[in-house]
Amino acid sequence: MLLVYTHKITPRLKYAFKHIFTRILGIPVEFTTTIEDFIAHDSLKMSYTRQPLSNEIFVKSHDILYEQGLSDVEIYVQDWEETKCFFSSGEKSAIPFDIFSASFYLLSRFEEYLPHVKDEYGRFTAQESIAFKHGFLHQPVVDIWAYKMKKVFQENYPDFVFPERFYSIKPIIDVPSAYNFKLKGILRTFGGTVKDVFSFNFKKLYYRYMVLFGFKRDTYDTFKYIINKQKHSEFKFLFFFLIGDYSTYDKGIDAQKKKFISLIKQVADYCQVGLKASYFALEDIAILKKEKLRMESILNTSLTASRQSFSKLNLPESYRNLVELEILEDYTMGYVNHPGFRAGTCTPFFFYDLDYEIQTPLKIYSYHLLDYSLLKIHSLLDKKKALNDIIYQVKKVNGEFVPVFHNYTFSDVDRWKGFKELFNMILESAHED
């Protein structure tokens, strides 16, 4: 056990230290404000305060972990060997930056509470983030900093054996609509037919009716292929099905349809299944609750995981609603158009409510790559390079890689050409050095 001496124990301080030491490095951590207890402790210890006590491992503390609410925080990002950091900690400190305050800033998503420009869906964009502006979005900096801290402890406690963690993968399959043409109902099929005719898209019209009459497989129906991949993978895939009502933003399948229900049940036999919350459920807890109960009645078990439509988050309301409905995991945190680490980490972390100053039970699995972000990259070779770059960063810190693919990504449609190969690369990455 690591003992940390500090002049004041706060929820923020405990949150940041536990993420770095317990969740990343696997070391339990306790805190004390009593110098005698600190001196008597005969294992790992460090002080986190304004001045060192004697010659212990010392990191000079920044004020942010002792404050409450939102304040104007001055951020000055500097180079630190192969990475970057902020909140410089001076010469006496064992490391040149207060990584605990910097980690708290990134994990709590402090910057998303501050004024910023949103995109057309009301989302916080990569361009608005400190990580993008200062060129470290591509790195899980919090994990990198934790490993730098580990090195300091290894030099000071050579006999202590740190637990080892291993690189892992959590593939996400997002299903906004299980089928392109099937189970859409008479009105939507008629509307689609009229649209095909007036836009002279006779190829699509032909394909639509070949699918409806059972002569061809629906383009979005790639579930057999994905389940087959799951059977040969040691990592559990996690599917998110949209079962909300039809709207301007959500055009899924009617959740009352027996064939759709049976598809969800079939997938749940092999993979984990969560709820893809509809666009309007994001703003309205009553709609979210209705969709949660609907999914639970299909799965016959309590729902543990959710993901929001369009990867949209309204902090802190979105997460507070999940906490209230006792949904324990969320997979929305990430950027649609940029691969990278929105919260600066590739280790799951808990949602910290900045208004109430508490760590909640909601675990955030930030995704690091959405299939859409690779579409802008034209050649398959460059797509592979972008994918390999992000895998390399996660592997360096033995983190958990969370990619998001859609069911239609595995179709034979031209724009998704080569994506099956990219998905295979992800699965195989666990067996390569």
N, C-alpha and C positions, 0 to 999 in steps of 0.2 A: 504493500500500500504506500502511496505517495501522500505525504503531509505537506500542506501549503500554509505558510504563515502569511497573514494579511492583516491590515489594521481594521478592516471592516468586511464582514461576510455578507454579500448581497446575492439575490437570485441571478443577476446577470453574470456575476463572477463564477458562481457554481455551474451555470449553464455552459459558459465558454470553456472552463477547465475540464468539465466532464466530457465535452465533445472531443477535445484534443487528447486528453489522457485516457479516458475510458473507452470511447467509441472508436477512436483511431488507433491508439497505441495499446489498448487492452489492459490498462492499469487502473485499479480503483483509486479514488482520490478523496481525501478528507481535508477539512479546513480548520484552522485554529487562529484565535487572536491572542492566545496566551504564550508568551515567550518560553516559559518553563516547559510546557508540553512539547513545544517545537524542539527545544534542546534535548529533551529526553527521548525523542523519537529516534530509533536506531536503523531505519531503512531510508528509502528515497525521501528527500525533502527539498523544498525550495521556498524562498520568500518572494512574495509579490506585494510590494509596497513602495514607499517613496525613497527609502534609503536601506541599504543592506544592513543586517544585524551584525554579521562578522564576515566570515569568508565562505558562506554557503552559496549555492546556486541562487542567483538573484535576478529577477526581471523587474525593471522599474515600471510601475503601474501608470497607465493613462487614466484620466478621470471618468471616461465613458462607462466603465463597469460599476462605478459608485453613484452614477446619476440616475434620475428617473425621467421618464417621458422623452419627448423629442427635443433636441437642442441643435443649435448650429455647430456642427463638428467640422473642424478644419482638417482636410485630408491632403497630405503631401506625399505622393507616391514616389518611392525611390527604388533603384536597383538593389537587389540582394543576391549576389552570386548569379545562379541560373534563373532566378525568379524576381518578383517585386514584392514590396511590402509597404506599409505605412504605419504611423504612430511610432516614430523613432524613440528609442529608450535610453540613449546616452552611453557613456563609456563604461560605467561601473556594471552595467547589465551584462549577463552571460550571453545574451543575443542582442543584436543591434536594434530590434523592434519589439514592441509589445504585441506579440502575436495573438494574445488572448483578447485584447480589445479589438484588434483588426478582424479576428475571426467572428467576434460577436457582431460587429458592424455588418459583415457579409451574411452571416447565418440568419440574423434577425430580419434581414432585408430592410434595414434602416433606411436606405436610400429610396426605397419604393414608397415610403410614407411622406417623403419630401416632395415639393412641387416638381412635376416633370411633364413632358409632352407625351401623350398617349397616341397609339396608332388608331386606325379607323374602327377597330373593334374594342377600343378602350383598354388596350394592353400596354404594360410597361415593356419597352423595347430594349434590345441589346445596346443600341446606340446611346441610350440614356444612362447606361450603367458605368460605374467607375472602372470595372474590369475591361470593358470594351474601349473606353476612352484612353486607358493607360496600357493597353496591350497585354493583359494577362487573363482574358476570358478563356483562352485555350488551355489554361492550367488549373488543376485542382489545388489552388494555392494554400488553402487551409491545411490540407493533408501534407503538402510539401513542407510547410512551416512546422507541422507536428513532428515530421521526421528529422528536421533540423534540431528541434528541442530534444528529441530522443538521443541524437548524437552527443549532445552536451551531457546528458545523464550517463550515457555509456562510457564517456571519458572519465566521469567523476565516480561512477559506481561500476567498475569493470566486471565485478563478480555477479552483478544482477542480470538475470536472463529475462529479456523482454519476450512476451508471447508473440508468435508470428501470425500474421494474417495473410490470406491468399486472395489473389485476383479472382473475381467472380463476375457473372453476367446475369442481368435480370431483363430478359427481352419482353417488351410491351407490344401487344397487338391491339391496335385501336380500331374499333368497328363502328363507324358512324352510320353505316348502312350495310347490312349483311349481303344484300343483293342489289344489282344494278337494275334488273328488269322484273325479277320474280317478286311475288307477294306484295305488289304495289297497289293492288285494287283497280277497279274499272276506271274510275275518274282519272287517276294519275297515269294509267297506261294510255288512256285516250289522249290526255294532255301531251304526253311524251310523243305519241304517234303524230299528232298535229304539228308539234315542234319539229320533228324529224322531216316531215313533208315540206313545211314552209322554209326550212333551212337547207333543203335539197340533200339531206344527209341520209341517202337511201341505203348506204352500207349499214348504218346504225339501225335503221328501220328493219332491214332484212334480219340483222342479228337479233334484234328485240323479239321478233316473232318466232325465230328459230328456237330461242331460249324458252319463250312462253309455250310453244308446242312440244317442248321436250327433246328437240333434236340437237341442241347445243347446250354446253354448260354456261351458266351465268358468269360474266367476267369477274364479278366480285367474289364468287364462290370458290375460295381457295382454301377452305377449311381442312379438307382432307390432306392437302399438301402440308399445311402448317402442323397439323396433329401428327403427321408422319415424322416431321422434323423433331417435334417434342418427344416422340417415342425414342429417338436416338440421342437425345441431349440430357445431360445430367442436371441442367438448369431449368427450373420451372418457368414456363411462359406465363404471362399474366394478360388475359384478354379483358378489354373494356367494351361492353356492349351498350349502345345507346337504345334506351327503351322509353324515352320521353315522348310526349305527344308531338305530332307533326306541326312544324312552324316554319317561319321564314328562314330560320337558321338551321333547323334540324329536320332533315328529310329522311329519317330512318324508316324501319318497318314497324307496322302496328304490333305492339307487344301482346295483343290478344291472339294473334295468329298462331295456331297450334304448331305449324311447321317451324316457325321462328323460335318458339319456346323449346321445341324439341332439339333445335340446333344448339341453343345455349346450354341445354342439359348435356348434350353430347360432348360439347367442348369442355364442359366442367368435369367430365369423367377423366380427362387427361391433363387439363391445365387449370390454373387458378382463374376465377372470373370475378371481375369487379364491375362497378357501375360507371358508365360514361354519362355524367350528369349533363342534362340539356342546357342550352344557352340561357333559358329563362330560370332554370333552377339555381343558377349562380346568384341571382338577385333575390330569390324568393324561397325561404326555408320550407314553406308549405309544399311547394312543387318538389323540392329536393326530397322531402320526407315521403311524398307519394311515390316517387321513383325508387327510393330505397326499399320501401315496403313491397313494391312491385317486383323488384329484383330478388328480394328475400323469399317471396312466395314462389318464384321460379326455381331458385336454387335450394329451397327448403333448408336454408342455414342463414346465420346472420352475416350481413355484408361487412367486409373489413376494409375494402379498398375502393377509392374513387379517383376519377380524372375528369376535369371540366372540359366542356366543349370549347374548341378553338384555343385550347391552352390558356384560357383567360382566368386571371385571378384578380379579385378586389380585396386587397389587404386592409384590415384584418378580417373583414366580414366573411369572406369565402371560407376561411379556415375556422372561424368561430362557429359557423353553421355546422361544419363537419364535426367539430368537437361536441356541439350540443346533441347531434344525432348519433354520437358514439361511433362514428366511422374513424378507424384507427390509422389508416394510411392514405396518403394522397400522392398522386403522380403527375401533377399539373405543372410544377415548377420547372421551367426551362424556356428556351427561346425557339420560336417557330422557324426563324430564318437564319439562325446562326448556331453551329455546333459550339459546345462549350459548357462552362460551369457557372450557371446563373447565381448560385449561392456560394461559389468558390470551393465546393467540396464534392468528392465522389463517395462520401460516407453518409448514409441516411442520418437525419437529424430531426429534432423535435421543434415544432412551431413554438416560438417564443412570442407571447402577446405583449407588445411594447406598451399598450395602454394600461393593462392590468399588472404588468411586471411579473408574469409567471410563465414557467415552462408548462406547456399543455401536453396531454397524452398523444396528440396527433403527430405521427411520424411522417416526415417529408422525404420522399424519394425523388430527388431532383433528376430529371432526365438530361442526357448529355448530347443527344443527337436525335433529331426528327427526320424521317425520310425526306420530307419536303425541302429541308435545308440543303440536301445534296442535288436537288433538281437544277439549281442554278449553275452547277458545275457541269460543263458540257461533256467532256470525255469520261468514259468509264475508268480510265487509268487515273485521272485526277480525282474522281470520286473515291477510288480505292485509297489514294494517298491521304485524302482528307479523313477518311475513316481510320486508316492506320495511325495517323497522327494522334487522334483522340484516344484510341485504344492504348497507344504507347504511353500517353500521359497517365491514364488510369492504372496501367500495369506497374509503372514506376513506383507507385505508392500502395500497390496491392489493394486497390479500391474495388468498388462494385460499379461496373459499366451498365448504364441504363439507356438502351436505345429504344426509340418508338417507331414501329412500322405499322402500316395499315393493312387490312385484309386485301384491298385492291392492289397494294404494292407488289403482290406476288402474282398478279395477272400477266397475261401476254400483251397487254396494251403497250404501245410503243414508248410512251414517256417513262414507263417503269422497267424498260429493258435493262438487264444487268443487275437489278436489285435483289434477285434471288441469290446471285453470287455474292453480293455485299453482305446479305444476311448470313450466308454460309461462312463468310470470313469472320463474322462476329462470333459465331458458335465455335469455330475452330481456334479462335484466338486464345482460348483457355489452355490449349494443348501445345502452344508454341512459345518458345523463349523470346 
